[in-house]
Amino acid sequence: MTFDSVMIFIQKLVDFLLVWMVLYYIFKSLRKNVKMVLLFKGILIVVALKIFSDVFNLSKIGYMLDYVITWGPIALIIIFQPEIRNVLEQLGRSQLLGRHKVLTVDEREKVVYEIIQAVDYLRKNRIGALMTIERDNSLNDYIEKSKKIYADISSDLLISIFFPNNPLHDGAVIIQGDKITSAGAVYPTSDNVKISKRLGTRHRAALGISEETDSISVVVSEETGRLSVAIGGELNYNLTSDEVKLLLLDELRPKKNIINDDEEEELVHEKDN
């Protein structure tokens, strides 16, 4: 194998990986965006009609479709400019090296314990709250526009932030690793038509940030005291404290390292014994 052939192979491999990466982010965004799903279906229909018209020699419809295919991309860029911008912003938020801090078993359990302690108090006293845990996608854009805290996570601090008449009561708390980074964060609200109209701004904001990033948001309803968790563009509504705890522990586990997962299970098993 010559040097030139090796370089050609590497070029083709890099080209293939780049195409795969682009398609991955496109389909990942399609899965969470109703408008983009409809757009993708429309494109498939146009392509299918074009193939059909060519096979059966339907000149008039084929002529019209030629114009659609020629000028369609420009029209789509103009019409779907907000959705395209969101996809690019999501790509920019991705941290190539993963989370800024990978929590140990003890740290992860402490984070979840403090959140659940706060959530239980807030739920019982009908105090509304929105807490967001950052994962691989950075939330720095929202942190920059909120009130910086940078404090160790504790249930007392979370409760005091959301206590009525506190200036930061209506915003969201952002948690990075085992730290409360900021409070009073404002998120874009989801326009998902499947959401119940009875759900308020907190739930729509939690769903909105989960559609744009891979974060986890815990919501306490001020009206009902019910708990919800938003992950991956889906809202898990009316959960118990135990269900929220198990969900957080599972979602915050590092899933990429199988060896570490096995070691954690052994450590937890030893603790139980």
TACOR-V804710 format. One record per pair of residues at least 4 apart in sequence whose ideal C-beta (glycine too) atoms are under 7 Angstrom apart, sorted by the first residue. I is the first residue (numbers start at 1). J is the second residue. If there is no record, write none. Layout:
i->(I I)
j->(J J)
This chain:
i->(1 1 3 4 5 6 7 8 9 10 11 12 13 14 15 16 17 18 19 20 21 22 23 24 25 25 25 26 27 29 29 29 29 30 30 30 32 32 33 33 34 34 35 35 35 36 36 37 38 39 39 39 40 41 42 43 44 45 46 46 46 46 47 48 49 49 49 50 50 50 50 51 52 53 53 53 53 54 58 59 60 61 62 64 65 66 67 68 71 72 73 74 75 76 77 77 80 81 82 83 84 85 86 86 87 88 89 90 90 90 93 93 93 94 94 95 95 98 99 99 100 100 101 102 103 103 103 103 103 103 104 105 105 105 105 106 107 107 108 108 108 109 110 110 111 111 111 112 112 112 112 113 114 114 114 114 114 115 115 115 115 116 116 116 116 117 117 118 118 118 118 119 119 119 119 119 119 120 120 121 121 122 122 122 122 122 123 123 123 124 126 126 127 127 127 127 127 128 128 128 128 128 129 129 130 130 130 130 130 130 131 131 131 131 131 131 132 132 132 132 132 132 132 132 133 133 133 134 134 134 134 134 135 135 135 136 137 137 137 139 139 139 139 140 142 142 142 142 143 143 143 143 145 146 146 146 146 146 146 147 147 147 147 148 149 149 149 149 150 150 151 151 151 152 152 153 153 153 153 154 155 156 157 157 158 158 159 160 161 161 161 161 162 162 163 164 165 168 168 171 171 171 171 172 172 172 173 173 174 174 174 175 175 175 176 187 187 187 188 188 189 189 189 189 190 190 190 190 190 192 195 195 195 199 199 201 202 202 203 203 203 203 204 205 206 206 206 206 207 207 207 207 208 209 209 209 210 210 210 210 210 210 211 214 216 216 216 216 217 217 218 218 219 219 220 220 221 221 226 227 227 227 228 228 228 228 229 229 229 229 230 231 236 239 239 241 242 243 244 245 246 247 248 249 253 254 257 258 259 260 261 262 263 264 265 266 267 268 269)
j->(5 6 7 8 9 10 11 12 13 14 15 16 17 18 19 20 21 22 23 24 25 26 27 28 29 87 91 30 31 33 36 87 90 36 37 40 211 233 37 83 38 192 39 80 83 40 83 41 42 43 76 80 44 45 46 47 48 49 50 65 68 69 51 52 53 61 65 54 62 65 69 55 56 58 61 62 65 62 62 63 64 65 66 68 69 70 71 72 75 76 77 78 79 80 81 84 84 85 86 87 88 89 90 212 91 92 93 137 212 213 137 138 213 136 137 136 138 136 135 136 176 177 177 254 107 108 111 177 178 252 108 109 264 267 268 110 111 178 112 249 252 113 114 178 115 153 178 116 245 248 249 117 118 153 154 155 158 119 131 218 248 120 241 244 245 121 155 122 155 158 159 123 218 220 227 241 244 124 241 125 159 127 129 159 162 220 220 225 227 225 222 225 162 163 164 220 222 162 202 220 221 222 162 220 172 202 205 206 217 219 158 172 173 175 217 218 139 172 173 174 175 209 215 217 175 215 216 139 174 175 176 215 214 215 216 214 213 214 215 143 174 213 215 144 146 174 185 187 174 181 182 185 186 171 174 182 183 184 185 168 182 183 184 182 180 181 182 183 179 181 157 179 180 178 179 175 178 179 180 158 159 160 161 180 162 173 163 166 166 168 173 183 166 169 169 169 169 183 184 183 184 185 186 185 187 205 180 183 181 182 185 179 180 181 181 205 208 209 208 212 201 204 205 208 195 204 207 208 211 207 199 204 207 203 204 205 206 219 207 219 228 235 208 209 210 217 219 230 211 230 233 235 212 213 215 217 215 217 230 231 232 233 233 232 229 231 248 251 229 230 229 244 228 230 225 227 225 226 238 239 241 244 235 236 237 239 236 239 244 247 235 251 247 243 244 245 246 247 248 249 250 251 252 253 261 260 261 262 263 264 265 266 267 268 269 270 271 272 273)
